Amino acid sequence: MSRSRPIRPVGCHRAHPRCPGLRTSRAAARGFGLIAALTGAGMPRLADSGLLAARQAASWQGRRRDRFLADSSFSGVPGGVGSLSVNPDLEFVSKRAGRAPAELTRRDVARALLATPSGQALVALPELRREMEAAGNPLSPVFWESARRVLTSIETGAATVGDVQRWLETTGTEPMLLLRGHFVWADEEERGPVAAEMHERLVAYLEEQVAAGVIDPDRLVEEDLDARFAWEELQERWLDTPLPDGRVPSEAVLDEEDAELLAEQSEQEAYALEELRRILAELPEPPRPDAALHEAAVRLRAVLAEPGYPGDVLRACAGFDDEPAPEGDEELWLAVAAGIAGPISDLPESRDTLDEFTDLDGDLSPEDSTMASLCAIDYPDWLAAVTALARRGPGVLASPERIARLVAESEDVEVIGDLGDDLDGLADLDATESLFAAVTPLWRVLGIVDDNDVLTPLGWWGLPKALERSWS
């Protein structure tokens, strides 16, 4: 769930998703046609669970599609798309594309026109067409008429972002932003070196196909469905075909994006850990309640041995499906408590059938729903909740509703805007409460809170240690 007013540690960058199964998530989302059915209001955190990860990856990609294809008015600089107040003549187009006039493509011309205010582009369009004809590269009447229509629509304020993107794509050599296989190109300014390289390679490949007559841009302008399908299929095939150096373009791009995302996540995690340690250093060290710890460990071992909820979730959180559980009470308890704040592994894949995976209207299982919520809680929310409980000590109410209030009122995170002063603030509280509603039942199993959601001495002692362990 996204926040209309972000909460973050003071001085920290924006929150990033916790995504231990990111690659699996994206691959799963691509493999099962989910994008068409799912769109997201914001970037979700990807649950480390096959079903949830796929759905949330689809939601993330759907958000990017909506950003370009939503039927909302295009908003660029006043009077047009671009901000370059220059005359888009042949010299400008050629210089911008880095090609001789005779080698310019429709995409080169379209991008140059869109780089200038639409009014100027419209005025310059007839002369640019004559210059292109004189250079022996006339393009086609269909293209020039489509350019006039789109620029006029932009100038009058009728064009949508989707209209502009679709027109660019009808040049035949502008790659689709979102392909049927659910591969999504990042914004041009956000692409890393590998993504930029692969995008350029794909543009060059599409140019070859246009030159060979395999792609007919005029048919794309005319919205020929067969031509559009074939054009999309060429891109899908190219993205999944190894290059001479062995790299698969789609996988190379995702590898780069994964590395960037993990680096950003690590940066925020390091900052959150630093803040946590600073705050805890100012508080007294709680005594370890040995009897309560042993009792909780006995109960926890019994739960972990049982299939279903909550055992499956707790094993996945702690990573015990991949390695045996620790024998010591403290080590076992802290490993599981830390995993709740940062799940380590997937839910068992054997739980998901193909029908369940592709049923977008079906209800989520308790395990899937819980994992989704755990992975959606930001570092700042964990920081605010745990430090607030640590300051107040045993006996404080730790219900989901109370935690949401503690997060909103925390002095350890910066709240942008006043939560609770309007409907957006109430929605933020509801979102936090909903997420922590998945946490408190697990805390009860560990004895962090009692049956009335009141913080116990065991929770007071162990919760800060578990959070520090999770982020270390």
N, C-alpha and C positions, 0 to 999 in steps of 0.2 A: 504494500500500500504506500502510496506516495503522500508526502506532506505538502499542503499548500503553503505552510510556513516552515521551512526547514529548521531542524534543531541540530546543532553541531557543537562539538567542543570549541571553546573560545579559541579563535585563531586557526582552527583546523580547516582544511579544504572540505569541499562537499563530500557527502557520504558516497561510498561505493558499494556495490553489491558483494555479498559474501557468496562465492560461487565455486565450491570445491569440485563440482561436476560440470563445469562450463562447456567443455568440448563435447561431452556426452549430450548435454542439454541441447546445444545447437544442432548437432547431428540428428538427434531424435526429432527436433522440431522440423528440420528440413525433410526428414523421411516420411512424415505423416501429414502432409497437407493441412497444417493447422492454421497457417497465417490467415487464410481467407475467412476463418470463423472467429478469430480472436484479435482484438485490438486492445492496447493498454493505455490507461490514462497517464502513466508515467513509467519510468524504468523500474521493473520489479527486481527483487533479488531472486536469484535462481536457486530453488531448492535442490539439494543434492539427492534427488529422487527421480527416477526415470520419468514417471508421469508428470509430476509437478514441474520438473526441470523443463520438460518439453513444452508444457503449456505456458510456462512463464517466459521461456525463450521466445515462443511464438508471440506472446504479448509484447515483449521488448521490440521484436522486429516489426510487429504490427504498428507500434507507435511511430517508428521511423517511416513506414509506408504512409501513414496518415499525415505525417508532417509534410509530405510532398504531394499527396493525392487528395487530401481533404477538399471538399467544395467550399473553400473560404476564399475571400478576395485576396489576390496577390498584393502583398505589401512590400514594395521596394522603395527606392528613393522617389521623391516627388516627380511625377511625370514619367515613370518608367522603371525598368528593372535595374539597369546599371547606374554607376555613379561617375563614369568617365565622361566628362563634358567635352567630347571631341566629335569630329565629323567621321562617321564610320565609312570612309571611302576605301578604295581598293588597297591603298598603301597601308592604312591602319589595319585592315583585316589580314593582309599578308604578313605584316610585321608581328602582329599579335599571335598568329598561328605558326610563325617561323617557317613559312613555305612561300615558294614562288606563286604568283597569281594563277598560273596554269595548273598548279597542284592542289589548290584549295578545294576542300570538301564542303558539302552542305553544312556539316557540323561546325567547321571553321567559321563560316559566314554567320550561322545562327548564333554562335557564342559571341561573336564580335558585335552583332546587333543587340544582343541582350546585355552587353557590357556598357551600353550607352543608354541614356534616357529615351523612352519609346518615341517621344515626339521628334527628337533629332533623328532617330533611326528611320522613322516613317518618311521624313523629308528627304533623307539621303538614299532611300531605297531605290528609286528609279535610276539615279546616276550610278549607284553601285552595280546595278544590273547591267547597265550599258558598259561599264568598265570591265565587268567579268566577260561579257560577250566579246569585247574587243581583244581581251587576253586569250581568247579561244577556249574559255571555260564557262559556257553560258548557264550551266546547271539546267533546270527545267522550269517551264511556266508554272507547273503545279507547285514547285517549291516556292517560287517568288510570290504566288498568290497566297500560299499558306503563311508566309512571313508577314505579308500585309495584313492578313486577318488577325493573326496573333498580336502583332504590335498595336493594331487599332484597338483590340480588346483590352490590352494592357493600358493603353492611353486613356480609355474611357472608364477604367476601373472595373470592367466586367470580368477580366481574366482571373482564373484561380491559379494557385500554385500548381495544381495538377495539370491544368491546360498548358502551362509553360513547359513543364517537364515532359508531357506527352508529345508536344511539338518537337522538342529537342530529340526525342527518341525516334520520331519519324524521319530524321535525317539518315537513319540506318546505321550510323556509326557511333551514336551516343548510347553507351550501355544502359540497360534497365537498372534502376535503383534496386528494385526488389524483383527477383526472378521467381518463377513458379516453384523452383526447388528450394525457395526461402533463403537464398543467399542475398545478403544486403550489403550494398556498397556504402561505406561511410561518406559523410560530406567531404567534398574535395579538400577543404582546409583541415580536415581531421584525419586524413589518411596518412599512415606511416609510410616509410620508404618502400616497403614491400607492396603494400596496397597500391601506392601510386605507380609502381613499376608494372604490376599486373593489370591495372586499369589501362595504362598506356599500351600494353601488349594486346589487350582485348580490343581497344580502339583500332590498332593497326590491323588486327585480324579481320575485324568487320569491314575496314576499308578494302582489304583484299577481296572480301566476298562481294562488296558492291561493285568493284572493278571487274570482277569475273561474271557479274550478272546474276549471282546467286541471291542477292538481296536487291529488291526493287524499291527504293525509297518512295517513289510515287504511289505505289500500292499501299505503303504504310500510311501516307498522308490520307489516302482515300479510305482508310480503315478497313482494308481487306483482311478478314480474319485469318485466312489461310496464310497470307504473307506474314502477318503478325506472329502467328504460331511458329512458322518456320524460322523467323528471325530470333524469337525467344529460344527456340530449340538449339540454334547454333551457339548461343551464348552459354546455355546450360552445358552443352557437350564440351565446349572449350574449357570452361571452368573446372571440369572434372577429368580432363585429359592431361597426363603428365607432359611437362615441357621436356626439351632435350636434356636439361640438366637434372631431370628426375622429379622436380617439384610439381605438385598438383596446385594450380593457381588458387582454387578455393581454400584448400587446406593451408597453404602458405599465408594467405591473408588472415585466416582465423588464428593461426599460430601467433602472428604478430599482434593481433587484437588481444588475444589471451594474455600475452606477456605484458602488454601495456596495462591491461586491467589489473592484473595481479600486482604489478609494480605500484600502481596507485593505491590498491587495497593495502598493501604492505606499509606504505607511507602513512596512511590513516591509522592503521592498527598500531604502528609504533608510537604515533602521537597520543592515541587513546591510552596506551599502556603507560606512557610517561605521565599523563595526567592522573591516571588511577594511582600510581605509586606516590605521586606528590601528595594527593589527598589522603591516602592511607597513612602516610608518614606523620600526618598531623593528628591522627586518632590513636587512642590507646589500643594495644594489642589484646584482643579478646582471648580468654582462656579456652583451651580445647576441652569440650565436654566428652571425655572418653567413653562413658557408659552410653550416652546418646549416639555417639559415632558408631560404636560396635552394634548397637541395636539397629541403627539405620543400615549398616553394611549387611547384616544378616537378612534384613528385609529386601534389600536391593539385590542380593544374589538370587533370592527366590524369584523376584520379578524378572531378572535378566534370563533366567532359565526357562521362562514361559514364552510361547509364541504369541504373536498379536500385540495389541496395544496394552500397556506402554512399553513392554519389553523390547519389541522390535525397534522402537524409536530410540530408547536409551542405549541399546547396543550400537545402533548406527551413529548416534551422537558421540559415543566414546570410541568408536572404531574397533569394537570388540568382535565384529564379524571377521576381521582380518587377523586378529591375534588374540591370545587368551587374556582373560581379565586378570588384573593384579591380585595377588593373594592377600596383601595387607589391607586392613580396613581403610586407613586414611588414603592410600594410593588409589584404591578402587573408588571410594566416594568422590575424591577430587577429580578423577578422570571423567566420571559421568557428569558431575556438576559442571565441569569446564566444557564438556561436549554440548551441553544444553545451550551455552552461550556461543558456541561455534562448532556445529556438527562436522565430524571428520569424514564420515563415509556415507555410502548410499544405503537406502532401505534395500532389502533383498529383492533382486530383480525377478525372482520366481513369483513374487506376489502379483505382478502385473500381467494380465492377459492382453492379447491384441485388441479384443473388443473393449476392454476397460480403457486401454490407452487411447483409443480413437474416439471414445464416447465423450464428447465435449459437454453434453448436457447432463451427464451423470454426476451424482454427488461424490465428493472426495471421501476416501476412507479416513478414519481418525488418524492413522499414521501419516498419510499424505498431507492432510490438512495441518497437522501439528508441525511436520517438517517444513512446510511452506511458511508457516508463521515464524518459526525459529530462525529461518534464513532471511526473513524480512526485517528482523529487528536490527537497527543500526547500532554501530559502536556508541554513539552519543547517548542513545536510549539506555543501553546496558550500563554505561558509565553513570548516568544520572540516577537510575533506579538503584543500583547496588550501593553507590556511595551514600545515597539518601538513607537507605536501610542501615548501612554501617554506622552512620552518625546517630541514628535514633535508637538502635540497639534492640534487644529482645522485647517482645510485647507489642511492637508496632504492627499495625495492620498492613499486610502486603497483598491485598486482593488486587486483581487486575485494574479495577476502578481507582483504587488508591495509588497504585504504581503510576497510572497515567497522570494523576495529579502531581505526584512527586516529580515525575519527569518534566511536566510543564512548569513547575515552580522551582526547579533546580537552579542553584547558583553556579553549578559546575559546567553548565552548557549555556550557550548563547541562544536565546529564542528570538527569532526575527519576527517582530510583531508581537502583539499581546494575545496569547492564547486565551480563548474563552470569551473574547470581547465581541465575537460575531459568529456566524454560522461556520465559517472556516475554522475558527478556533475550536468550536465544539466538535467538528469533524476530526480535527487532529487528536483530540482527547479520545474520541471513539475509536480511532484507528489504533492508537497505542493500547487502549484497553483490550481491543479485540486481539491484538498480537500477543499480549501477555496472558490472555486467557488460555493460551496453549502452554504457557510456562508453569503457572502455579500448580496444575495437577502433577506435573513432573517433580516440582519442588516438594510436594507432599510426600511422594514416594521416597525422596531422599531425606525427609525430615527437616528440610530448610524452613518450611512453614508447617503449622499444624492443620488439623481438619477445618479450622475456622480462618485459615489464611493469615495467621498471626506468626510473625518471625520468631523462630526458636533460638535458644542459645547456640545450637549447632549451626543454624543458618547464619547467625551473626558472626560466628568464628570462621565458617568455611566458604561462604559466598564470595567475599572479596578475594580469598586465595584462589578460588576456582576461576574467577574472572581473570585474575592476573595470569594464571596458568594458561587459560585459553588464548590470551593475546601474546604470550611469551614465545 
